[in-house]
């Protein structure tokens, strides 16, 4: 005969809201209801699964140990953890391998997140490559997720080719930071697409070229380039800013002038969507959602665990975007597709490529 020895409170997320459940503690043995895990949102199920896998494989940190206790994972059997992982992996694989058949993807944002994973008894850095696009209906969707060992162009090229094999087409502009090898991969896998260097990341890079005392002035000057009414005004202001900076910091001015074409690619598209395509900021918000979960794990037990957690988060985000309003209007997308793009200027290596980083 067993008996209750108090309760521990756990949250249960339902469509009607979050309910606090009192789970009985037993004087002998333990009890944790399996159904409490299965009713969590997909991303939260994935987090529980990855934490449980880390715990069972001995790849755990203090943060993971705390979560193990809070989530009741010590009471989960290896078979249940394996079953959870297999169920989630099947969902994520279906999402990652689905056909990209929602028409032309005029704009694509790309980024990478550095993750730590345990491999062959060592902790190493790998890179989660992520692509987001706007489809023919004006909706955003996550196009793909993959994990690469190195930050060279081979990983980016393989990733892009996997997207085109699934149906990615009609790309006119790719927005990203200057990751090493990415620009060349775009030219090889997406002929006809131009590249927009993220203005936010570029400005951070430029500011490292001048003394700290001059950084506010430089930042204010550069931002005026993007606060112009049309493409001609943007280019004219760019010239004025380069001239102003050159008088005090010639090396920084040369750095900015060299990046001109990549920073101003957005001007070839309708003015109404400039703020959506001149930076990678929308992708940054998505990255934060992944980081919010991955930081809990710290060190992943293996690469499939990265795909499981990241893929679950990205699949949920795509569902939310699909149910929400259009990111871009159909008329503006049609105008954007009529733009004539000059390609071929990125055949050579770009200066100061930024390594893939968090």
N, C-alpha and C positions, 0 to 999 in steps of 0.2 A: 504494500500500500504506500503510495506516494502522497505528498501534500504540498500545498502552495506555500511559498515563502516570500510573499510580497509581489510587487509588479515592477516592470520597467516599461517606460512609455516610448512608443515609436510612432512616427508620423506615417499616415497612409494617404497618398494622393489619389483623389477621385475626381471625376468630372465636375462634381458638385463642390469641390473644395478639399482642403486637407483636414483629416480627422486624426485626433490623438487616440491611439489604441493602447490599452493596458495589457501587456503580455505577461502572463504569470511566470514567476521564477519558481523552480521546483527545489525541494530540499535535497532530492537525489536526481542526478542527471540534469538535462536541460531540455527546453522546448522553444522552438522558433518556427512559426507557421510558414510553410513554403509559399502559400498563396500571397503572403505579404510582399514577397519579392516580385512575383509575376505581375502584380498590378501597378508597379512603378512605371513611370514614363520610360520610353526606350533608352534615352540617354542615361537616366539614373540606373536602370538595370545594367547597362554597360559598365558604369562606374563600379557598381557592386561586384560585377563579374570580374573586372580587372583587379580590383582590390583583393577579392577572394583568391584569384589565381596567384597573385603576388605572395599572399600569405601562405598558401599551400606549397609554393615552390621555394619559400624561404627568402624571397626578394622583397623585403619590407623595410620601411623606415619608421621613425617614431610616429609620423603622421598616419601612416598606414596602420600601425598597431592601434592607434587611437580609434580609427574608423572601424577596424575589425571588432573592437569592443562595442562601439556604439551601434553598429549594424547587426550585431549578433552573428557575425560570420564564423566565429569559432564553432558554432553549433551546426554549420552546414557540412554535409558530407561531400567527399570528392566527386561522387557520382552526380550530385545535384549541381555542383559548380561546373562540371563538365557539360551537363545538359543545358545549363543556362548559356554557357559560352557557345555551344553548337547552335542553339536557337538564335542567338543574337548574330552570330557570324553569318548564318544563312540570310537573315534580313539585310545585313550590311552588304553582303556580296551581291544580292539582287539589286540593291540600290546602286552600287558601284559599277555594275555591269549592264545596267539598263540601256536600251537604245537612246541616243540623243537625237530624237526625231521630231522635236518641237520647232521645226523650221530653221531658218538662219539664226545663228547666234552672233549678232552684230558686234557686241562688246563682250570682252572676256577679261576678268581680273584674275591675276595669279599671285600666289605668295607661298612662303614656306615657313614652317615652324620647326625649330630644333627641339628634339626630344631625347631623353636619356633612356637607354635600354640595356638590359643585361644580356650579353652574348659571350659564350665561351668563357664564363667566369669573370668577365670584365664588364665595366660600365662604359658604353660608347655613345657618341652622339650620332643620331640619324636625323633625316629631314623629312617631315610630312609635307608633301606637295599638294596644294589645293587650287582648284580652278572653279570660278563662278562665272556664269554667263547670263546675258539677257536673251530670252528666246523670242520667237517671232510674234508671240502674244504680249510682249512687253513685260513678262514676268521674269524675276531672277530665279535661278536654280543652281545648285551646286552640281558642277559637271563631273568632277572626279576628285579622288583622293588616292595618293600612293605614298610609299615610304622609300626613300633613296638613301644609299650609304654615303655618297659623296655629293659635293656641291658643284660638280663640273657639269658641262653641257649634256653629257650622256644621259644623266638622270632626267633632265628636263625634256630632252628629245624623246626618250622612251615614253614619258608621261604624255606628252602632246600627241604622239603617234597612237597611243592607246585611246585617246579621246577621239581622234579622227576616225579610227577604226570602228568606233561605236556610233559614228554619224556626225560628229562635230563638223560644221561647215559654215560658210558665209561670214567668217570672222573678218571684220574690218579694222578693229583696233584692240590691242592687248595692253592692259594697264598693269604695271608692276614696278617694283623696285629694280635696281640694276643688278640682279643676281648674276653671278658669273656663269656664262654660257647660255643664259636664258634667251637673250636677244638673237643669238645665232640659231638656237633651236626653233624660235618662232619663224625665222626666215626659211628654215628647212622644212618645217612641218605645216606651216600655215602660209603658203604663198599668197600674196595679195593683201596680207594684213600689215598694218603699221604698228608702231610701238610708242606708247606714251609712258615716259618715265614719271613715276609718282612725284609730284611737286613737294609733298610733305617730307618724304624721305630724302629727296635731293637737297632741300633747304637745310636739313639737319647736317648733311654731309658738307655742304658749302660753309656752314658756320664754323666748322672745325679748322678752316683755312685762314681764319682771321682771329685777332686777339679777342678775348672775352668781352672787353670793354666796347668793342665795335660791333658785336653780334646783334644787339637790338636795332642798330641803325641799318645793318645789312638786311636783316629780316624784314624790316619795314619797307625798305626799297624793293626787295624782290617781290613782296606781296602786291605791290602796286602794279606789277606786270599783269597779274591775273584779274585786276579790278578795272578792266577796260571794256568798252561797249562792243567792239568788233575786232576781227582778226588783224586788220591793218593797225589799229590803235595798240593792240598787244605787241606787235612786232616793233612799232616805233618806240614804245615805252621800254621794251627790252634793250634796245640800242642805248637809250638814255641811261638806264640803270647800269649797263656795262661800262659806259663812259664815266659815270659818277664813281663807281667802285675802283676803276682803273687808276684814278688819280691818287688813291691812298693804298690800295692793295692790288697791284697788277696781277699777281698770281691767282688771286681769287676771281678777278675779272676774266682772266683767260679760262679758268675752270668753268665759269658760268657760260661764257661765250661758246665753249666747246660743246656744252650740253644743250644749246639752243634748239636744234631740231627735235630732239627727244622730249624736251619740256613743252614745246609748243605744238605737238601733234594734235592736241585737242582742238586747235583753232580751225581745223579743216571740217569740223562738224557743226551742227546747229548750235547757236549761242545758248539756247534754252537748256541744253544738257551739259554744258561745259562743267558745271560744278559736280556732275556725277561721273565724269570721265577723266578729270585731270589729276586724280589721286587714287590711291589704293585704300582710302579711309573706310569705304564700305566693307572691304575685306578685313580691315583691322578689327572692326566690331565683331565679325564672325570669329576671328582668331581669339578674341577675349573669351568667347563662350567656350571654346575648346580649352583654353588655358585654365579657365575656372575649374574644370574637371581634372585636367592633366597635372596641374600643380598639386592636387590632392594625392595623386599616385606617386609623383616624384620620379621614380625609376620604374619603367615598365618591365614586366617579366619577359616579354618577347615582342616581336614586331606585330604578330596578329592582334595582340592586345591594343596596340596603338590604333590599328585599323578599326578594331571593334568599338573603342571609345570614340575616336574621332568620327568614324562613319555614322555612329548613332546620333551624335550631335548634329552632324551635317544633314542627315536625312530628316531629322525633326525640323531643322531650319528651313529646308526646302518645302516641307509640308506647310509650314506657316506662311512662307512666301506665296505658295500656290493659292492658299485660301485668302490672302490679302489683296490689296489693290495693285494695279500695274505699277512697276517701277519706272517705265517709260511709256509715253503715249505712242499709239500706233502710227500717227501722222509724223511724229518726230523720227521714229525709227525708219519710216519710209524715206524721209529726207536724208537721213544719215546714210542710207544704203546707196543713195545717188551720188555720194561724194566720190570724186576721183582721187585715188591715193597713189603717191609716188613711192615705189619700193626700191630696194637695192642699196640704200645708204647705210644699212647695218651689216654689210658683209664683212666688215673688219671689226676687230675687238674694240669694245667701248672702254674709255678711260675710267680708272678707279672703280672697277666692278665691286659691288658690295657683296661679301660672302653671305650665304644663307644664314640667317640668324633669327632668334626669337623676336 
